[in-house]
Amino acid sequence: MSVSREIRPSKRAVKESSVDVREADADNPVVTLSDDVVTLRPWSRDDAGFMAKACADPAIRRYNGVLDRLGHPTPPLSIMDAEAVIDEFALNWRAFATTETPSGVAFAIMDARSGDLVGCCGVDDWSKADVAQFGYWIAASARGRGYATRAVILLTRWLFELGAARVFLTIVAENEESVAVARRAGFVYEGTMRSHGVWQGRRCDVMWFAALPLEWTMRGPDEQT
Ligand SMILES: CC(C)(COP(=O)(O)OP(=O)(O)OC[C@H]1O[C@@H](n2cnc3c(N)ncnc32)[C@H](O)[C@@H]1OP(=O)(O)O)[C@@H](O)C(=O)NCCC(=O)NCCS
């Protein structure tokens, strides 16, 4: 699997000959990751219609949306809401240009051949101790084709290249599809936080999965796709 990256010229980029620099604007880094089946690239405002439509899906609202304290989801995103989300991602990419830690950045997931948008993955947090957490979703019509697993592998590899000491996912225990993605992508189940989440007034368990750089590389996650 080849990984191509387009990133502004930075200390890191200059050192790595494999980096494909297509945009030299230091304020607007463009990072593209691909395995030739899926491509991850930053969101653009033109994608707002796709995001709003995809995020109306009940499973995305439940597992990726904002919930109130009783676990009721906020109303579906309008196109304007989606534009605001994308603007925030762009701000976080600009912050990444300075900090080199990718908290809050997100990628649109595309089918590499057709260019069709299929989903999203993004870094929720990068801690002071270099621990990264991320999340993902795939539009309902594009599920069952391996896009999520491939995107998780690409994003995990990129985070390790940036220096993450640990990458983890939290997944509601009844979200079997997402648990399967974590396992296929080589993440290790570490335990369950009982009653950690709430959905529609009902408590639910949340599972932890994590990958450590050396262990993950040794396990060969790519072979599992
Ligand atoms: C969780 C979610 C992203 C999983 O999507 P998915 O399409 O099932 O996952 P993948 O893209 O990895 O596809 C896996 C399926 O494609 C199949 N597949 C085909 N080619 C494949 C390949 N090359 N690699 C991996 N799987 C492949 C797998 O066998 C699997 O099919 P199965 O479900 O019948 O076993 C999706 O269900 C979703 O968006 N849910 C709502 C939001 C959500 O839960 N987000 C995660 C929050 S933690």
The ligand as an SDF file (V2000), in Angstrom:
LIG
                    3D

 48 50  0  0  0  0  0  0  0  0999 V2000
  -19.2340    2.0720   11.5600 C   0  0  0  0  0  0  0  0  0  0  0  0
  -19.2550    2.2270   10.0610 C   0  0  0  0  0  0  0  0  0  0  0  0
  -18.2990    3.3550    9.6500 C   0  0  0  0  0  0  0  0  0  0  0  0
  -18.7950    0.9130    9.4470 C   0  0  0  0  0  0  0  0  0  0  0  0
  -18.9390    0.9910    8.0560 O   0  0  0  0  0  0  0  0  0  0  0  0
  -18.7750   -0.3360    7.1780 P   0  0  0  0  0  0  0  0  0  0  0  0
  -19.1020    0.0230    5.7920 O   0  0  0  0  0  0  0  0  0  0  0  0
  -19.4980   -1.4660    7.8380 O   0  0  0  0  0  0  0  0  0  0  0  0
  -17.2500   -0.6410    7.3770 O   0  0  0  0  0  0  0  0  0  0  0  0
  -16.1890   -0.8950    6.2530 P   0  0  0  0  0  0  0  0  0  0  0  0
  -16.1940    0.2740    5.3430 O   0  0  0  0  0  0  0  0  0  0  0  0
  -14.9090   -1.2460    6.8850 O   0  0  0  0  0  0  0  0  0  0  0  0
  -16.8040   -2.1060    5.4750 O   0  0  0  0  0  0  0  0  0  0  0  0
  -16.8480   -3.3700    6.0980 C   0  0  0  0  0  0  0  0  0  0  0  0
  -17.6920   -4.2800    5.3010 C   0  0  0  0  0  0  0  0  0  0  0  0
  -17.2480   -4.2750    3.9620 O   0  0  0  0  0  0  0  0  0  0  0  0
  -16.7590   -5.5730    3.6260 C   0  0  0  0  0  0  0  0  0  0  0  0
  -15.5600   -5.3540    2.8490 N   0  0  0  0  0  0  0  0  0  0  0  0
  -15.5150   -5.4620    1.5060 C   0  0  0  0  0  0  0  0  0  0  0  0
  -14.2840   -5.1760    1.0890 N   0  0  0  0  0  0  0  0  0  0  0  0
  -13.5540   -4.8990    2.1780 C   0  0  0  0  0  0  0  0  0  0  0  0
  -12.2110   -4.5210    2.3720 C   0  0  0  0  0  0  0  0  0  0  0  0
  -11.3590   -4.4170    1.3670 N   0  0  0  0  0  0  0  0  0  0  0  0
  -11.7800   -4.2740    3.6430 N   0  0  0  0  0  0  0  0  0  0  0  0
  -12.6170   -4.3860    4.6970 C   0  0  0  0  0  0  0  0  0  0  0  0
  -13.9150   -4.7510    4.5580 N   0  0  0  0  0  0  0  0  0  0  0  0
  -14.3830   -4.9910    3.3120 C   0  0  0  0  0  0  0  0  0  0  0  0
  -16.5170   -6.2780    4.9310 C   0  0  0  0  0  0  0  0  0  0  0  0
  -16.6110   -7.6730    4.7920 O   0  0  0  0  0  0  0  0  0  0  0  0
  -17.6200   -5.7190    5.7530 C   0  0  0  0  0  0  0  0  0  0  0  0
  -18.8410   -6.3210    5.3720 O   0  0  0  0  0  0  0  0  0  0  0  0
  -19.8060   -6.9750    6.4760 P   0  0  0  0  0  0  0  0  0  0  0  0
  -20.2900   -5.8210    7.3110 O   0  0  0  0  0  0  0  0  0  0  0  0
  -20.8570   -7.6020    5.6640 O   0  0  0  0  0  0  0  0  0  0  0  0
  -18.9460   -7.9160    7.2540 O   0  0  0  0  0  0  0  0  0  0  0  0
  -20.6820    2.5470    9.5340 C   0  0  0  0  0  0  0  0  0  0  0  0
  -21.5530    1.5150    9.9190 O   0  0  0  0  0  0  0  0  0  0  0  0
  -21.2240    3.8790   10.0550 C   0  0  0  0  0  0  0  0  0  0  0  0
  -20.8920    4.9310    9.5160 O   0  0  0  0  0  0  0  0  0  0  0  0
  -22.0410    3.8100   11.1120 N   0  0  0  0  0  0  0  0  0  0  0  0
  -22.6660    4.9930   11.6670 C   0  0  0  0  0  0  0  0  0  0  0  0
  -21.6460    5.9150   12.3220 C   0  0  0  0  0  0  0  0  0  0  0  0
  -20.7260    5.1960   13.2870 C   0  0  0  0  0  0  0  0  0  0  0  0
  -21.0800    4.2220   13.9010 O   0  0  0  0  0  0  0  0  0  0  0  0
  -19.4840    5.6970   13.3630 N   0  0  0  0  0  0  0  0  0  0  0  0
  -18.4930    5.1290   14.2540 C   0  0  0  0  0  0  0  0  0  0  0  0
  -18.6060    5.6950   15.5990 C   0  0  0  0  0  0  0  0  0  0  0  0
  -17.4620    4.8770   16.7280 S   0  0  0  0  0  0  0  0  0  0  0  0
  1  2  1  0
  2  3  1  0
  2  4  1  0
  2 36  1  0
  4  5  1  0
  5  6  1  0
  6  7  2  0
  6  8  1  0
  6  9  1  0
  9 10  1  0
 10 11  2  0
 10 12  1  0
 10 13  1  0
 13 14  1  0
 14 15  1  0
 15 16  1  0
 15 30  1  0
 16 17  1  0
 17 18  1  0
 17 28  1  0
 18 19  1  0
 18 27  1  0
 19 20  2  0
 20 21  1  0
 21 22  1  0
 21 27  2  0
 22 23  1  0
 22 24  2  0
 24 25  1  0
 25 26  2  0
 26 27  1  0
 28 29  1  0
 28 30  1  0
 30 31  1  0
 31 32  1  0
 32 33  2  0
 32 34  1  0
 32 35  1  0
 36 37  1  0
 36 38  1  0
 38 39  2  0
 38 40  1  0
 40 41  1  0
 41 42  1  0
 42 43  1  0
 43 44  2  0
 43 45  1  0
 45 46  1  0
 46 47  1  0
 47 48  1  0
M  END
$$$$
